[in-house]
Amino acid sequence: MELMYEADADAKYLDGKQVAVIGYGAQGRAQALMMHDSGVNVVVGVREKGASWELAKSDGLQVSTISEAAKSADIIHILIPDEVQADVYEKEIKEYIVSGKTLSFSHGFNIIFNKITPPEGVDIIMVAPKAPGTEERKVYLEGFGVPALIAMHRDETGNAKTTALAMAHSMNFTKAGVMECTFEQETYEDLYGEQVVLCGGAVELVKVGFEVLTEAGYPAEMAYFECLHELKLIVDLMYDGGIDHMYNVVSNTAEYGGRTVGPKIITAETKKAMQEALRRVETGEFTEEYLADFKNGFKNLNALRAETKVHPIEVKGAEIRKLFEKK
């Protein structure tokens, strides 16, 4: 994939245009502040007089209701949770999506799974930073940016890519590098990665690793450090220089054990389960299951949350982390 940088973006393209950032969570706050600080005319659309309303005002941003923001803006950048986007779009945004405007996202979920269907004549783009909002803002304030993806699902005006790159430029993403993809690629890969590696596979590996040690009689404190605490150190090494770099830094014993035992843990059967997870993402089965749980008050999700809170690694981890708090 080709990387695009600052020279590939028209930094002045957003001059005279207004960007409505819908939502003021971690991504909404970070992206709104970065664009605002770069001179973009930003209005934040949130629930009137709520906590986000007051926070955005205290941050020095222009704030209005979602419908008012959508009505006045040239670019409507939706950054509220996936599960509520379609309802908010229908009730507060749809009326103001007219020909010539741009509808923008940082995740393709609602477009790809046809939960939001904009009218003809509207550009549909994505500007998706590859980092949490807090990290984006931190790196921006340091004068650099995080990598990002851009995608153009519909280019009615001929300016969709120009708009996406200009937005990415205003948030310093083009300093690090921006890659172009499709909405489908971003959506499917993002959901798959969250489930199989980042938020699913890694967590289960840590929990089960802890369980095996403690059930065998090893101290929970030692198991916590071995299976959770030190994981960050290994991931940091891979982040800095790749897998081979990590193996070059750890001991020969650790390298040999990792290379020979790792494939016995992540087996061909594990790979089949990963492939099934990808299939469920691509077919929309996961999306329908997720949205059904949302409509049911997140009954399943809340039960899983409660289960994790009482897992021994969480209980013991909370105790250990308190010991290392700065006094």
N, C-alpha and C positions, 0 to 999 in steps of 0.2 A: 504494500500500500504506500502511495506517495505521501510524504509529509509536506504540509503547507505551513509557511511561517509568516512573519509580519509583512514581508514584501509582497505576499500573495493577497493581502487584504486591502480593501479601500477604507482606510481609517476614517475618512470624512463622510462615508456614505450615510451614516446615521444622523448627520447634522440636519436639523429641522424636522426630525422624526421623533415620535414619542413611543417608548417601549413600556407596555404595561406588564409588570411582573405580578402574576396571580399567585398569591400565597407567600408567606413569610416564615417558612420553616428554615431548616438548615441550608438548603439550596436556594430558596427564595431570598433569604437575607443576604447570603454571600454574593449571589449574582446581581441582585439589585444594587448593593453597595459598590461592587466593583464597576458596574456600568456607570453608576452615578459619579463615582470618583474620577472616571475617565471622561466625564463631560457629557454623557448621554442623558437626554431628557427622560427620566424614569418616573413612573407613577406606580405605586404598590396598591394592588387591589386585594382587599381582605374584608372580613366581616366587621361591620362598623362597631367601633368602640370596644372591640375585643382586645385580648392581650397582644396579638400581633399588630393591631392598629396602633396601640400606644407605643409598642417597641419601635415600629417603623418611624413613627413621628419623632421619637426621642433620638433616633439615628439620623435625623435630619432629612428624611425623605418625604416626598409628596405622597399623601395617602388618600385613597377614596374607596368607595364600595367597589365590588368586583364589576358590577354592571356599568358603573360610571367610568371605570378604568378601561374596560373593553370598548366602550362607546367612543372615548376620546383618542385611543391609541392607534398608531399605524401598525404596530407589531404587538401581538398578544402572546406573551410567553407564560405558559401554564406550568406551574411548579407545585401544585398541591398534590396530595397522595393519589396514586393510581386509582384506588377504589372509589374516590368521590369525584373524580374529574368529569365523568360523563354526566352526572346529575347537575353539577355546578354549571357545566357547559350549556346544558339544555335550559336551565332556569335563568342564568345570568349573563351568558356570553353569546349564545347562538344568534340572538336578535341583532347583534352588532357586528357579526362576521359578514362583511360585505365585500364585493369585488374590489380587488386592489390591495386589500389588507393581507397581513401575514400572520398565520397561526403557528406558534413555535412551542417546542417541547424540549425536555432534556431526557426523555425516555419515550419510546414509540408504542408502549403498551396499548393505549386507548385507540390509536389510529390503526395499528396492525390487527387488533382483535375487533375492529369495527364497533367500538363503543361510542366513538365520536366520528361523525361523518359530515365534514364541512361541505358547504355548497361549492359549486364551480366558481372559478374566478379568484380563488383564494390560494395563495402560496402556503405550503405546509412544509416547515423545516424543523430541524433538530440541531441543538447545540448542547452536547452532552459531555461535560467534564468528567474525567476519569479519576475522581477523588471526592471525598466527603466535603460538604460545604465549608466546614471550619478550616480544613486544610487548604482549600482554594483561596480563601480570604487571607490566610496567614502567608501563603507564598506570594500572593498579589502584593501585599503590604511590604514584602521583602524585595519587591521590584521584579519578580519573575512570574511565572504562571505554571499551571499544571497542564498535562496533555489533554486533548479533547477530541471528540468525534463530531463531525457535522454530517447531516443527511438532508436531502431534498426529496421529499415524497411527492410533492407536486410543485411545478414551476409554471405558474400561469402568467406571471409578469415578465419572465426572463431575468429576474433579479434575485431569485431565491438563494443562489449560492453566494452572491455578493452580500446579501443580508446576513446570512449565516456566518460568513467570514468576518464581517464587520462586527457582529456581536462577539464572536470569539476573540477578535483583536481587542475589543474594549475591556475584556476580562483577562487579558494577558495570556490567553491560551495559545495564541500564535507565537509567543516567545518560546514556549516549550515544544510546540509542534501539534498540528491538527491533521487528522486523517479523515478522508471522506468514505462513508459507508452507505448502506441502505437502511431504511427504517427496520426492515426485517432482520438484517444482520445484527443491529444493535439490540433489538428487543429480544431475540432468541438467545443470543450469546450472553446478554446480561442476566436474564432469568436463569439460564443454565449454570452460569458461573456462580451465582449466588447460592443456588441449591446444592450443587454437586461439590464445589470446592470451598468457596469463601465463607458462607454462612451455614452450610449444611455439613458437607464432608469434613471440614476441618474441626468443627465443633464436636461432631460425633467421635472422631478419632481421639480428640483430647479427653472426652468423657470416658470412653471405653478404656483408653490407656490408663487413666487414673483408677478406674474400677478394677482392672486386672492386678495392678500393684497393691492396692489396699486390701482386696479380697485375699491376696496371698500373704497378708500380714505385714506389709511394709508401712511405715508411718505415713499418714495422710499428708503431712507437711512436705515430706520428701517427694511424694508422688505429685503434689501440686507443682513444685518447682520443676520437676523433670518433664511433666506432660503439658503444662500450660505456660509457666513463667518463661522457660527457656525457648519456647517456640518462637517468641518475638525475635530473639537473637538470631535464630536460624533464618527466619523469614527476612530479616534485615540484610543478612549476608546475601541471600538470593536476590533481593531487591537491588542491592548495590552492584552485584557483578554476575548474577546468574547462578545456576545450579553447580556448575563446575567450580566456580569461585568459592562457593560455600564449602564444597568438598576439599578444596585446597587449603582452607583455613582451619577446619576441624582436624582432630587427630586421625592418624591412619586407622586406629581401632574403630572410631566412629564412622569413618568413611566405609571401611570394609563391611561393618555391620549394617549400615544404611543401604549400601548397594546390594547386599545379598539378601537381607531380610525384608526390605521394603516391598519388593515384588510379591512376596508371600502374603503381605497384608493387603495390598491393593492388587487383587487377582483378576483373572479373566472374568470371573463372576461379578466382581465389582464393576468392571468396565461395562458389562452387559446392563447392570443397573443404571449406570451413567447414561448409556445409550437410550434406555427406556425413559429416563428423565428428560433427555433432549427431545425424544419423540412426543412426549406429553406437552412439552412447551410449544413445539412447532405446530401441533394439531389444535392447540387451544384448550386441551383438557385441563391442564393446570390452571389456566385463567378462569375457567368456569367453576372449578372447585374452589378456588380462592375467593371469587366474587360471591359464591353461594355462602361461604362461611362468613364473609363480611355482612351479607344481608341477614344472616342468622345471629348477628351480634358478636361475631368472631368467637363463637362458642368453642370451636376446636383450637383456635389460636390461643385463646385465653387459658384453656386447659394445659396446653403445651408450655405456656409461659409459667404457669403455676408449678408445673412439674420440674422445670429447670431451676426455679428459685430454691427448691429444697434438695436438689442434688448435692451430694457430699462435697463435690469439688467447688460448688458455689459457696456453701456454708464455710468450708475450711478456707477457701480463697479470701473471703471477706475478712476472716480473722487475721490471716497472714498479711494482707495488704495494710491493715490498720497498724501493724507493727512497723511498717516502713514509711508511714506518713511523717512528713516534716513537722516537728514539734514547734 
